[in-house]
């Protein structure tokens, strides 16, 4: 059974940091590119960052502006999103996404709230 389980979300003050984790099981994690998406209320889901299967290349949405870092540990079947300098525009449900060719999987999401 394929599972992507996100964790690490929560409430943080503006300027704060969070580290999201995405634990994968049920498929060969190291063969899949991993991405983080986010969706705020009333908005479409948007791509935040992507990392290749072996972790050699990563790409970020423009709004990240050097604040977030995507990484992965293929020995732990886990992807991460380190978020710093969180802003009031960043609150959303954050989802991890695994893709290889025509196959893809979504996690259930973790809520990130930024408030003073």
WORA-V641370 format. One record per helix or strand. SS is the DSSP state (H for helix, E for strand). FROM is the first residue (numbers start at 0). LEN is the number of residues. If there is no record, write none. Layout:
# WORA-V641370
ss->SS from->FROM len->LEN
ss->SS from->FROM len->LEN
This chain:
# WORA-V641370
ss->E from->2 len->5
ss->E from->9 len->3
ss->E from->17 len->8
ss->H from->28 len->3
ss->E from->32 len->7
ss->E from->45 len->6
ss->E from->57 len->3
ss->H from->61 len->3
ss->E from->67 len->6
ss->E from->77 len->6
ss->E from->91 len->9
ss->E from->102 len->4
ss->E from->109 len->5
